[in-house]
Amino acid sequence: GVLEDVTPQDLKTMMEVNVLGCMYTARAVVGGMKERRKGRIVFTSSMAGQCGLYGFSGYSASKFAVRGMAESLQMEVAPYDVCVCV
């Protein structure tokens, strides 16, 4: 819903699930992939992570964050032949 209708707890939960869930999962596997010099990490986002949508300000923010994190992580792991995509 629109930002003023979403509770702070719902926003926090959305960020925890959509952003931290991806970060914690990637963090758990990236070390082994770098050691093996092989791997692929795939994150799921949505169109709301590509452009803002009316009524989805919190959700869009969380999906934009996933995209930004994936782009940054790709730069970190590229020297190890690990691929990150959304």
C-alpha positions as CSV (number, residue, x, y, z in Angstrom):
1,G,0.0,0.0,0.0
2,V,0.9,3.7,0.0
3,L,3.6,4.5,2.5
4,E,1.3,6.2,5.1
5,D,-0.9,3.1,5.2
6,V,2.0,0.6,5.9
7,T,3.0,0.1,9.5
8,P,6.6,0.5,10.5
9,Q,6.7,-3.2,11.5
10,D,5.4,-4.2,8.1
11,L,8.2,-2.1,6.5
12,K,10.8,-3.6,8.7
13,T,9.6,-7.1,8.0
14,M,9.6,-6.4,4.2
15,M,13.2,-5.2,4.4
16,E,14.3,-8.1,6.5
17,V,12.7,-10.7,4.2
18,N,13.5,-9.1,0.8
19,V,16.9,-7.6,1.5
20,L,18.5,-9.3,4.6
21,G,17.2,-12.7,3.5
22,C,19.2,-12.3,0.2
23,M,22.2,-10.9,2.0
24,Y,22.4,-13.6,4.6
25,T,22.0,-16.4,2.1
26,A,24.6,-14.9,-0.2
27,R,27.0,-14.5,2.7
28,A,26.5,-18.1,3.6
29,V,27.6,-19.4,0.2
30,V,30.0,-16.8,-1.3
31,G,33.1,-17.9,0.6
32,G,32.9,-21.4,-0.8
33,M,32.2,-20.2,-4.3
34,K,35.3,-17.9,-4.1
35,E,37.4,-20.8,-2.9
36,R,36.2,-23.0,-5.7
37,R,36.5,-20.1,-8.1
38,K,33.1,-21.1,-9.5
39,G,29.5,-20.3,-8.7
40,R,26.3,-18.4,-9.6
41,I,24.1,-16.5,-7.2
42,V,20.6,-15.6,-8.4
43,F,18.4,-13.1,-6.7
44,T,14.7,-12.7,-7.4
45,S,13.4,-9.1,-7.7
46,S,10.5,-7.7,-9.6
47,M,9.5,-4.8,-11.9
48,A,9.1,-2.8,-8.7
49,G,12.9,-3.1,-8.3
50,Q,13.4,-1.6,-11.7
51,C,11.1,1.4,-11.4
52,G,8.9,2.8,-8.7
53,L,5.2,1.8,-8.7
54,Y,2.4,3.8,-7.1
55,G,1.3,2.2,-3.9
56,F,4.5,0.1,-3.6
57,S,6.9,2.5,-2.0
58,G,8.1,0.2,0.7
59,Y,8.2,-2.9,-1.5
60,S,9.9,-1.0,-4.3
61,A,12.6,0.2,-1.9
62,S,13.3,-3.3,-0.8
63,K,13.5,-4.6,-4.3
64,F,15.7,-1.7,-5.4
65,A,18.0,-2.6,-2.5
66,V,18.2,-6.2,-3.7
67,R,19.3,-5.0,-7.2
68,G,21.9,-2.6,-5.7
69,M,23.3,-5.3,-3.5
70,A,23.5,-7.7,-6.4
71,E,25.3,-5.2,-8.6
72,S,27.8,-4.5,-5.8
73,L,28.3,-8.1,-4.9
74,Q,28.9,-8.9,-8.6
75,M,31.9,-6.5,-8.6
76,E,33.3,-8.1,-5.4
77,V,33.2,-11.7,-6.7
78,A,33.9,-11.2,-10.4
79,P,37.6,-11.8,-9.9
80,Y,36.7,-15.3,-8.6
81,D,34.6,-16.3,-11.6
82,V,31.4,-16.1,-9.5
83,C,28.4,-14.6,-11.2
84,V,25.6,-12.7,-9.6
85,C,22.4,-11.9,-11.3
86,V,18.9,-10.6,-10.6
